Amino acid sequence: MTCGSVSDTTPQVGVVVPAWNEAGRVGGAVASAFAAGACDVVVADGGSDDATVAEAAAAGARVVAAPRGRGPQMNAGAAAVRGDVLLFLHADGRLPAGARARVQRTLRDPAAIGGRFDVRLDRGGLLLRTLEGMMNWRSRHTGVATGDQAMFVRRRVFERLGGFEAIPLFEDVRLSLRLRRFGRFVPVRDRVVASARRWVEGGRWRTIVLMWRLRAAHARGADPHDLAARYRGRSSKRGSP
């Protein structure tokens, strides 16, 4: 798959994968993006000191260096990746096989400026199955998306917004809220596989309660830098809840 020009009637999808010390995982994310039909994949590396860069390149991605932090890394990847639709995939995520076709069908509606996928966690158990269902339900009814859900957006809209904010937490939530001013942000029912390591490593109930509290504090206007310090102190998963 090669990327066409932005004038093509069928938009081509470029995938951006932010990564930092994700050896053993990032290659799978890149492979899933190509298998799903991505015309280009860029891994935006935040200074890994493991085999992340080599693994990403071996899987076929182009790698760019970026300041550490999901927002700056995804902005750097978006500037480098080809394609007129940008899809942001976590390094421990896996796109469904038909992702490109689903994105293209979604964006046939000129009012649609982007969207996100439903999520399926990669671990079993009643609690995690219930949690993923709640995540999908909440997102569908609030219009708010998180990075685990593989957000996608027309490049021209993303650039008009100035990309992600350079904040350490909730950059994904805030972008989805800003996107709603420009058109329809569509919830897609196809499922991206997301890692459950955040809940497994941090404790399932403990992490659920922590994330509820962080989201509530963010909705009340708390500083994302203060929230990130609380998150880093209680959870071992890199990135945003």
Secondary structure as GFF3:
##gff-version 3
##sequence-region A 1 241
A	DSSP	beta_strand	13	19	.	.	.	ID=ss1
A	DSSP	alpha_helix	26	35	.	.	.	ID=ss2
A	DSSP	beta_strand	40	45	.	.	.	ID=ss3
A	DSSP	alpha_helix	52	58	.	.	.	ID=ss4
A	DSSP	beta_strand	62	65	.	.	.	ID=ss5
A	DSSP	alpha_helix	70	80	.	.	.	ID=ss6
A	DSSP	beta_strand	85	88	.	.	.	ID=ss7
A	DSSP	alpha_helix	99	106	.	.	.	ID=ss8
A	DSSP	beta_strand	112	121	.	.	.	ID=ss9
A	DSSP	alpha_helix	126	142	.	.	.	ID=ss10
A	DSSP	three_ten_helix	147	149	.	.	.	ID=ss11
A	DSSP	beta_strand	152	154	.	.	.	ID=ss12
A	DSSP	alpha_helix	155	161	.	.	.	ID=ss13
A	DSSP	alpha_helix	171	179	.	.	.	ID=ss14
A	DSSP	beta_strand	184	194	.	.	.	ID=ss15
A	DSSP	alpha_helix	197	202	.	.	.	ID=ss16
A	DSSP	alpha_helix	204	219	.	.	.	ID=ss17
A	DSSP	alpha_helix	224	234	.	.	.	ID=ss18
###
